[in-house]
Amino acid sequence: MPVPSEDVPCSLTTHNFSTQIIDKTVLFQVLQMNGQVYIWIGDESASLSNLSVGIPGVQGQNGAATCIFGSSGDQSRELSEKLSSRLKKQVWVSFNTTDDILTTPGIIQALIEEIRQKPDKF
């Protein structure tokens, strides 16, 4: 039995940016897909040590997030949950840099500012 096929346009776009936090360059890569976005945060080592996904809540309820691999209590899960609610779409996050009280707030601030300035990239 033949499989029906429909032409579905491919809509993958990438957006890269970086920020300087103290003496460290933090890199961001955004992969925008239909109804979802993947955000990689890291440094020049380009590692992928964890991945979490968040989904927005419906009808005013809170969204949910889970860790796909890596540390379950990490910044990836927290960010994916918050950003999915903010962006109203499924958000995948991989946070591959130092998570500490000095650098993490600056990293999150840079990401939120980029979302504000370039919402079409997310």
QUIJOGI-V313130 format. One record per residue. N is the residue number from 1. SS is DSSP state (H for helix, E for strand, C for the rest). Layout:
# QUIJOGI-V313130
n: [N,N]
ss: [SS,SS]
This chain:
# QUIJOGI-V313130
n: [1,2,3,4,5,6,7,8,9,10,11,12,13,14,15,16,17,18,19,20,21,22,23,24,25,26,27,28,29,30,31,32,33,34,35,36,37,38,39,40,41,42,43,44,45,46,47,48,49,50,51,52,53,54,55,56,57,58,59,60,61,62,63,64,65,66,67,68,69,70,71,72,73,74,75,76,77,78,79,80,81,82,83,84,85,86,87,88,89,90,91,92,93,94,95,96,97,98,99,100,101,102,103,104,105,106,107,108,109,110,111,112,113,114,115,116,117,118,119,120,121,122]
ss: [C,C,C,C,C,C,C,C,C,C,C,C,E,E,E,E,E,E,E,E,E,C,C,E,E,E,E,E,E,E,E,E,E,C,C,E,E,E,E,E,E,E,C,C,C,C,C,C,C,C,E,E,E,E,E,C,C,C,C,C,C,C,C,E,E,E,E,E,E,C,C,C,C,C,H,H,H,H,H,H,H,H,H,H,H,H,H,C,C,E,E,E,E,E,E,C,C,C,C,C,C,C,C,H,H,H,H,H,H,H,H,H,H,H,H,H,H,C,H,H,H,C]
